[in-house]
C-alpha cells in the first residue's frame, strides 16, 4: 500500500509521519486489497483536522475527524475507516459482490456556489477528481455512497452499462437517476 501524507499549516515531523503511517498501515489487516492511502493533516485555529482516504479495488472510503490533538484526530479518522472496512467486508460476504473490470475514469468537476449562480466565463473550478468507474449494481453503489459519507454517488450500472447516480433523499431513502 502506498501512503501519501500531506500537511497544511503544520510542520510534518518524522514523528508525526511515522505515527500516521503506522496507524494507516494497520488497515491492511482488514482488507488486503488497499492500493493507496492519502492522509491530509491540517491545522485551523486550535483544531487539528485529519482526513484519510483509502482506495481499494474501486472502493473508496473516507474518514474525517477534528479535535484539539493531532494524534487523537489521526486515531479517530483511522478508527472510522477501520469500522467502514469491517462493515464493507461483511457486506461483501453476504452479497458476494464480484470484482469487475474498471472502465475509463469518470471525471467529476465541483464548482463553487458563486459560480453556479452566474454561469459565465469566470467560473472557478474548485475540485477535479478522476475516479475509476467500476460497473456495480445499485445496492453496491448505495453502499459506496454511504462509505464515502456523500449525498450522491456516480457509477456505471452493471445491468445496462449506463452512467447512473444514487442520492440521499430528504426523506432518508435512496433515489436513483438513470441516463
Buried (B, 14 or more C-beta within 10 A) or exposed (E): BEBEBEBEEEEEEEEBBEBBBEBBBEBBEBBEEBEEBBBBBBBEEEEBBBBBBBBBEBBBBBBBBBBEEBBBBBBBBBBBBBEBBEBBEEBBEEEEBEEBEBBEEBEEEEEEEEBEEEEEEEBEEEEEEEBBBBBBBBEBBBBBBBBBEBEBBBBBBBEEEEBBBBBBEEEEEBEEEEE
